[in-house]
Amino acid sequence: MSATAQAPVTVYVTDTCPWCDRAKSYLKSNNVPFVEKNVAADYNAAMEMVKLSGQQGVPVIAADGEVILGFDQGRLARLVEKYSAPKRPPLGLMAAEAETFLKKRPELAGNYPDDVKGIYVGETRPNSVAAKAGLKSGDIIVAAANKRVQNLAALDKLVDTLKTGDSISIRYYRGKDDQVATLQF
């Protein structure tokens, strides 16, 4: 994640350390911002790490006077509790690929433009990003962030790139009416 210099956590690493990769992955997956310092490439970082930890082994994770040596998951879990950033709210859709869904329900297909491709919204969870954007059961999302969305995997991939505070526009059909909304995460 190599976050900005204001990040409260510093992770001292080398390129060849699998435990360093594991520690960074653990922090990333728990949404903890950190600064990464490669002690093999940066002499000053190496000296800083030795001064903090009294050792030369990596990983060393430092935060607000606390120093964690190695991949100590118990101590890292406490660090996560203290420093994790807000998690991005979920999109909140129960959905299916529109083309497949409508082929199985031909009585509904006539309600939409011919050969529509996208994501058929089956349900939105209350107070979710999708519900707040006004999406309803029966809508078909055809584009997100000005990119065509033809399947759930494409939508999931796009949403996974977003973080708290991000917003994207979506285009969808409500019946045959082409509509636009904003998803605010």
Protein Blocks (a to p, Z undefined) as FASTA:
>chain_A
ZZafklmbdcdddfklmklmmmmmmmmmnopacddddfklmmklmmmmmmmnopabdcdd
deehiacehjdfklmmmmmmmmoccddddekiacddfklmmmmmmmlmmmpcehiacddd
fbdcehiaklmnopaehiacfbgehiacfbfklmmmmmmmpcehiacdddddehjaccdd
dddZZ
